[in-house]
Amino acid sequence: MSAKGRCGEDGKSGTKWRMSEGDVTDGLVMTSGRGPDRSGGISMQSRKGRTTSPTMTLIHKPTGLKVVGSIPAGHYSRAEMIKERVQLRARLWAELEAEVSHALRIPGQ
């Protein structure tokens, strides 16, 4: 990717530089914790006894820069987890975009 990003051919369109979605890969690793009261003989614990703590990684392919963040362990409904993931990705995207613009020495960033 060039340092032009999405701000125009000459880089002088007056808009802030943005990374291209195609230059970023992301990964999500889900971890489940089991409660301390797990008893033997039960093949599957109920959801109530588990906590989830996903970790997300965004990598800017051209520069190799990456940022990692996670959602605190807890009990989340499906809708809550989706909302948390969207917020985490937005936060990590902004962080990665700042690091990339600094690494590429893009003026005005």
LINPE-V670141 format. One record per residue. N is the residue number from 0. RES is the residue in one letter. OMEGA is omega in degrees with one decimal (999 if undefined). Layout:
# LINPE-V670141
N,RES,OMEGA
N,RES,OMEGA
This chain:
# LINPE-V670141
0,M,176.0
1,S,178.9
2,A,-178.5
3,K,-179.5
4,G,-177.9
5,R,-175.5
6,C,176.2
7,G,-177.6
8,E,-176.5
9,D,-179.5
10,G,-175.1
11,K,-176.7
12,S,177.8
13,G,177.5
14,T,179.6
15,K,178.9
16,W,177.8
17,R,175.0
18,M,175.8
19,S,178.2
20,E,-177.9
21,G,-179.7
22,D,-175.2
23,V,171.6
24,T,178.5
25,D,178.4
26,G,179.9
27,L,177.6
28,V,179.3
29,M,173.7
30,T,177.9
31,S,175.2
32,G,177.8
33,R,178.9
34,G,-177.1
35,P,-175.3
36,D,-178.7
37,R,-179.3
38,S,179.5
39,G,177.5
40,G,177.7
41,I,-174.0
42,S,-177.5
43,M,177.6
44,Q,178.0
45,S,178.6
46,R,-177.8
47,K,-177.6
48,G,-176.4
49,R,172.1
50,T,176.8
51,T,-179.8
52,S,-179.4
53,P,175.7
54,T,-178.6
55,M,177.8
56,T,173.2
57,L,-179.0
58,I,174.6
59,H,-172.7
60,K,-177.6
61,P,-177.7
62,T,-177.9
63,G,179.1
64,L,178.5
65,K,174.7
66,V,-177.6
67,V,176.4
68,G,179.4
69,S,176.9
70,I,-180.0
71,P,179.1
72,A,179.8
73,G,178.0
74,H,-177.0
75,Y,169.7
76,S,179.4
77,R,-179.4
78,A,178.6
79,E,-178.9
80,M,177.7
81,I,179.4
82,K,179.0
83,E,179.5
84,R,178.9
85,V,179.7
86,Q,179.0
87,L,-179.8
88,R,179.0
89,A,179.4
90,R,179.8
91,L,178.5
92,W,-179.8
93,A,179.4
94,E,179.9
95,L,179.8
96,E,178.2
97,A,179.6
98,E,-179.5
99,V,-179.5
100,S,177.1
101,H,-179.1
102,A,179.1
103,L,179.0
104,R,179.0
105,I,-176.3
106,P,175.4
107,G,-177.9
108,Q,999
